[in-house]
Amino acid sequence: MLCTRRLSGLGAGVAAAWPCRAGRGSLGPGSPTRRVSTSWSPVGAAFNVRPQGRRLDLFGERRADFVKIAHPEPAFREAAEEACRSIGTVVEKLNTNVDLYQSLQKLLADKTLMESLDAETRRVAELFMFDFEISGIHLDEEKAVVHESEGLLGYIYCDFFQRADKPHQDCHFTIRGGRLKEDGDYQLPVVVLMLNLPRSSRNSPTLLTPGMMENLFHEMGHAMHSMLGRTRYQHVTGTRCPTDFAEVPSILMEYFSNDYRVVNQFARHYQTGQPLPKHMVSRLCESKKVCAAAEMQLQVFYATLDQIYHGRHPLRKSTTDILKDTQERFYGLPYVPHTAWQLRFSHLVGYGAKYYSYLMSRAVASMVWKECFLQDPFNRAAGERYRREMLAHGGGKEPMLMVQGMLQKSPSIDDFVGALVSDLDLDFETFLMDSE
């Protein structure tokens, strides 16, 4: 069964980010809470804060976050969760307020004024700007997603190219989730698609390697999940869903990126305009299967180890002894004596019994591709069913029910395993073509 995950609904933003910046100190009972005035001038003025001496408890959200998880009384946990939702909503509105952003931008651009401020105030202004920018408000490459009959579906900010101090990772993240508003209108989603593509030069345009192209398709799968979600609540829209389902749309798009019928629609030589040869695409796809079985075996080993560590406690052996036994049972390479790499494998902590999600998402994506899109990747009916049965619900519906609706059957464990194994099968036509 696909696992479920309860979402906290906390937005990443100013209030969430500040506690860790305010410094380390005692947070035990009776210890003073550090407070920061919001009535600075001119930083406060940039945010149109009237100097009334009001103070903001920066640890408020973190306390609520702790209470909703750890408090023994259900009423306290429910109240704390509601507080987190309310704070997250306010933070999201602040982080996407263009007037605030532009006001702070003018302040930071005034060198004379900035030099007149003390170091701490300047730092506060810079941190506010950082919070704005990680929400994507500074991006200017906005792409509106428009449906032929439904009209505007949402916005994607395409932050594709390398620049100084930009995080070196390809990712998708949400600025504003979609939701049904009280007046009956739908709040359109706003997301960012971030890549690190090289910029064009005098001699050539930006050229994508096969890996870059596949990453673009992968992240676009996440963006489509966000764009086409139509949930009542924004906290379960798009990719805000169980971990073992979140990667299905992105991995499915990888199958499209490896299909010659799709690649042929856009891949051209930048000088001659010649399409990418079919045999070259086939060879690239087959090259990915080199050692793929060993990689899958490794993923099975990791997932099994994760389940054991987060299973029945107390553990009967040390984590290292468990690692040794599990590796000898599920992996082809032997355990190296006197090593304990599990202590440095952060996924075992961060994912918490959900490492199997990598394999589960790939199995589901493989089945959807082969049963719905393999014959015709441009099949409109299959695409509409995919949107209706899988993308529209986000985390508001059980993943297995979405998979059943898409495949029009209830997959078994053998089906999942078979889907993974079938991806390892070699395309003998490609090898015969290369040998000629």
N, C-alpha and C positions, 0 to 999 in steps of 0.2 A: 504494500500500500504506500501511496505517497504520503509523506509526513506533512503535518500542518505546523504553522508557526504563528503565534500571536504577535501582531505588529504593535509596536508602541505608539506609532504615529508622531514621533518627535521629529521636527524639522531641524536640519543642521543650519545654524545661523548664529546671530549675535549673542543671544542669551545663552545658547548651548555651548558656544565656544569660549565665552569669557571666563567661566569659573577656573578652567585650567590655566588661564593666563594671569589670574589674580594672585598667584603665588601659592606656595605650599605652606600649610600650617595645620594646627590642630583643629579638627572638626568634631571633637567629642562633646559630650553634654557640658553645657556651661561655658564653652569656649566662645570668644567673641567672633561674630561673623564680619568679614571684611566688607565694607560698603563703599560704593563709588558714587559720587554725586553726578547727576545728569545735568547740572546747571552751570557747566563750564562756559566761559566766554573766551574766545569766539567759537570753540568747538561745539558748545551747547547751542550757540546761536545758529550754527550751520544746520543744526537739526531742528531749529525753530522751537527750542525748549525754553520756556519762560523761567527766569531765575527765581524760583520760589523755594529753593533749598530742598526740594524733594530728593529722596535717596532711593536707590534701587538695590534690592537684595539680590546679588549676583548668584548666590548659591540656591535660590529658591527652586529653580527647576531641577537641579541635581538632587535636592532633598526629596522633591516629589517623585523623581525617577527611582530613588532608593526605596521610598515608602511603598510605591506601587508593586515592587518586586518582593520586598522583605517583610513588610508589616504582617503580623499574625491575624489581624482583624480584617475581614473582607470589606467592611464599610470604609476603612481607611485606605485600602488598596484601590477601591473604586473611585474614591474622592481624589486620590493622588493621580490616578490615570486621567480623570477628567481635567485636572489642573494641567497636566502635561499636554493634553490636546489643545487646551485653550492657549497656553503659552506658545506652543508650536505654531498655532494659527496666527497669533500676533507677530511672531518672529518672521514667519513667511511673508506677511504683508510688509513688514519693515524692510526685509531683504530685497524686495522687488519694487520698492517705492522709488520711482525714477527721480522725483523732485528732491528727495533726500540725497540720493546718489549724486546728482548734479550739483547740489549745494556743497556737499563735502568735497567734490572734485574741484570746485572753484577755490575753496579754502586751501587745499593742498597745493594748488597751482600758484598761489600767492606767496612767493618765496620770502618777501619782506615780512609778511604777517607770520609765516611759519617760524622764521628765525626769532621773532619776538616772543614766542611761546617757550615755556620750560620744556625740558626733555620728555617728561612723563606725559604732558598734554599732547605733544607732537606724536608720541608713540600711540596714544589712545586714538587719535585721528587716523593714523596709519592702520591700526587694527580694525577700525570701523570700515575703512576702504577695503581691507582684505576680506572681511565678511561679505561685503557687497560683491566682490569679484568672484569669490568661490561659489556664489549663487548664480553667476553667469550674467548679471545685469549689464556688464561692460561690453558684452559681445555685440557686434554689429552685423554679423552675417546671419540674419534671420531668414528662415524659409518657412512660409506658410504652407500647410498641408491642406489642400482643397479637394473635396470629393466632387465628382461630376454632377451629382444630384443633391447631395446633402450639404454642399457648401464647405465652409471652413471647418476643419477638424481640430486644428491646434497649430503650435509653432515649434519649430526645431531650430535652435541656434547651432550653426555648423562652425565649430572652432577646430578647423582641420590642420592648420599649419604650425610649424615649429616657431617658437619665439623665446626670447631670453626669460629664464626663470619659470618657464611653463613646466608643470609636472610631466615627466616622460612616461606617459601611459595612455592607452586608448580606453575610453570609457564613455558611458552614458549616465547622466544623472538628471533628476527632476528638479525644476525650479518651482513649478506649480502643478499640482496634480489636478486631474479632472474630477468634477463632482456635480451632482444635481443641486442647484441652488433653490432657495425657498420660493423664488418667484416662478419656478418651473423651467427656467433656462439652464443650459449646461455650461459650467465653467470650463473653458477650453484648456487643455494641458499645455504647458510650456516646458520643454526639455532641452538639454545640451548634448550634442554629439561631439566628443572631443577626441581628436587624433593628433598624431605628430608627423604629418607628411612634410617632406622637404619642399621648400619654396622653389618656384621656377627660377631659372638662371637666364643669362643672355642667350645661351646656346640651345636651351631646351625648356619645354614646359615641365610641370611637375609630373614625374613618371612613377607609377606605382609598381612595386614588386608584387608577386602573387600573394605573399604574406600580408602586405598592406591592404590589398584588395579584399582578401578574406576577412581581415579585421574590420574593414569598413562595412561589409555585409553583416558581420556579427553584431556590431554595435547598432547598426540600423535595425536589426531585429528587435533589440531592446526599445529603440525609439518607436517602432511600429506598435509594440506592446503598449507603450504609454499613449500614443496618439489615438489608438483605436479602442482603448478601454472606455467603457461607459458605465461606470459604477455610481451608486448613490453617494458613497463616501470617498473622499480623496485619499484616505489612509489605507485603502485596499485597492487603489487603482493601478493599472499597468503592472510594473515590476514589483510593486509592493504586495508580494504574494509569497507563498511557501517556497523555501529555498530549492526544493527538489523540482519545482516547476519553473522557477524564474529564468533558467537558462535555456528552456525549450525553444522559445521563439528565436533567440540569437543563434543557437546551434543549427536550427532548421535553416536559417539563412545561409549558413556555411555550405549546406548541400546545394543550394541554388548557385552559390558562387563557384562551385566545382562542376557545374553542368555546362557543357559546351553551348547548348542552345541559348542559355542565358548570357554566358560570356561573349558570345558572338554578337550580341546586341550592342556592345559598347567597346570591346577591346580592339584597338587598332594601332598599327605602327604610327608613331607620331609624325614621321616624315612622309611615308609612302601611302598611308591610309589603308594598308593591307590588313585584313582581319587576322587575328591570331589563329594559326593552323590548328585543326582539330587534334592531330596526333600530339602536338605539343601540350595541349590542355590535358589529354589523356595521360601522358607521361608524367606530368606534374601531379595529377591526382594519384597515380599509382605509386609515385615516390613517397607519398605520405604514409603508405602502408608498410614501409621498411621498419621493422622492429615494432610495428603497431601492436602485435600480440603480446610482446613483452611489456609494453607500456600499459596495456589493458590489465595484464596480470598484476602490475605494480599498483594500479588504481584499486583493484579488488583487494589487494593486501592492505592498502591504506584504509579503505572503507571498513574492512573487517576489524582492523586494529582499533579504529575509532569507536566502533560499536562495543567492543569489549571494554575499552577504557571507560566508556560512559554507561556500561551495563550494571550488573549487580555488584553492589558494594557491601562490605569491604572486599577489595580484590584479594584473591588467594595468594598472589605472588607479587613481586615488585614489578613495576612497569617495564623494566628492562628484561626480566625473565619472560614476561608476557610477550614482549616484542620478539624475543628470540623464538619462542614456541610458534607464534603466529607466522613469522617469516618463513620458518622451516616448513610450515604446512601449506602456505598459500603463495609463496614466491619462489622463483627458480634459482635465485642467487642465495647463497648461505649467509647467515648472520656473521658479522665480523666481531670476534670476541673483544670484550672490554670497551664496547662503544655503547652510547646511549643517545642516539640522534633524535629520539622522540622528544627529548627535553628542548630541542631547538625547532621542532616542527610545529609552527604556530597554528596551522590549520586544525590541529587536534584540539586546540583550546577555543579558537575563534568560532569554529563551526559547531562544536559541541554535538557529536553524534549525527551530524548531517553531511559528513564528507562524501557519503554515498551519492549525494545529489548530483555530482558530476556525471556518474554513470547512468543514473536514472534519467536525467535530462537528455542525455545523448540517446538513450534507448527509445524514449518517447519521440524525439525528433526524427530518429531513423525510421520508426514505424510510420509517422505522419508523412514523411517524404516518399517512402516506397509505396504506400497504399493510396496516397492522395495526389502526389505531384510528379512522381517518376515518369509516368506516361506522358504527361503534358505539364511542364512547370508553369505555363501561363493559363491553366484551366480556371476560368472565372468562377464557375460554380464551386470548385474546391476552395478557392480563395475566399469566397463569401462565407462558406461554411467554417473555414478556419477563423475568420474574423468573429463570426457569430458564436461559435462553440468554445473558442479558446482565448482569443485576445480581448473580448469585450468584458470579461468578468474579473480580470485582475486577481486579487486575493479574496473576492467575495463569494467564491464557489469552490467546492472541494475539487482539487486537481484531478482526481480519478474520474469524477463525473464529466469534467471537461474533455478528458482524453477519450472517454467512452462516447461522448457526443460527436467528437471529431472522427474517430475510427469506426463509429457505428457498430461497436462490439465492445465486450469487456475483456481487455488483454490479461493474459495469465503471466505468471513468472516466467514460464518457458518462452512466451512471446517476447518479453523484455530481453531475456538472455539471447534468444535467437536473433533479435535485431542488432545487438552488439556484435555478435559473432559474424553475422553476415557482412558487416562493414569491413571485416578483415579479408574477405574473399578477394583473390587476385583476378584482375581482368586479363585473361589469357590472350584476348585479341590484341591488346596493347603490346604484349611481349612478342607476339608473332609479327606484328607490324614493325617493331624495332629490329627484329632479326632479319627482315627482308632487305 
